[in-house]
Amino acid sequence: MRKRLRFGGLTGTLVAAAALLVAVPPASSATVPRQQAVGDVALYQPLQDALTAAAAKASDESGIITFACVMDRSNGKVIAQTDNARDEVSSESLVKAVLAAYYLVTYKGKLPDDLNQRLHRMIEVSDDDLASGYWTDAAVPTIAERYRLTTLRNYEPDPGMWGKTQISACGMASFLYQASHDPLVGPWLISAMQDSADTGGDGFDQNFGFNAIAGTANKEGWGVSDGLGELTGRPNIHTMGLTDRYVGVVLQSGPEGVYQSMRPYSTATVQSLLDVDPPPAPKAGKSWWAGSLSG
């Protein structure tokens, strides 16, 4: 059985083959206990100015719309963001990190060997066939509930079109921050994201954004928006990553015809943030792994 799905402006193949099927135990529906209120905004002006300038440059030179959010990795505070950081954007392949998190939660952090290898490849080279083969409509709502994410939801016309999953920049920063502290998810996901390859499984050059910066854990995505008002038909280049101090998400949507030239703007935006001296490190607090970060 083969079911063709269109996502990210590309055509993917869902292969219902035995090699891609696993017996999935019921995912835990338990709500993560609210341990600490996080995610409040404490803008760091030098970083905010750098982000504003980078977004303006991409817009003025190439008509690129930037949706971005930067959090302090130590406490989850938003320290820089664009005005549209909570607007909806198609996820493209960033949702593969959400899908991996779903299976990690489902298997309580201990994946079967075959599944472990395939999900790692899905993150490392952004393998579309693996994502389609392991996709379940339960993944996004399960993780959205676990981390209390209000701007992470399935694409309502067809949840199977996983590349159209609705996200926001601050929502994905919330996801990445909380997932990195989640003992069932963080160790595996950060390690897999550190292994991101320069070239995707489909041959696409994914050496841009956070992936172009040494020492980061990252995931990239690319495709074309569909069913999102003024963004419909526009190519997307997305990147999200962890540095030693930041959790960052830069989603960019460009006009038709600039798809191949968008990657340098993604990298330049990320680099402009890392060129700013970071804010003073906050005092260490009690360890926690998931709170009420929303986005």
Protein Blocks (a to p, Z undefined) as FASTA:
>chain_A
ZZdddeehiacdddddfklgccdddddfbdcddfbdghiacddfklmmmmmmmmmmmmmm
nopacddddddfknopafbdcfklmbccdfkjmlmmmmmmmmmmmnnopacfklmmmmmm
mmmnopaklmmmmgcfklmmmmmmmnopakbccdfklmmlmmlpccdfklmmmmmmmmmm
mmklmmmmmmmmmmpcfbdfkopacbghjllpghiacdddddddehiajlgopacddddd
ddfkbccdddddddehilmmmmmmmmmmmmmmmmpccddddddddddfbdcbdZZ
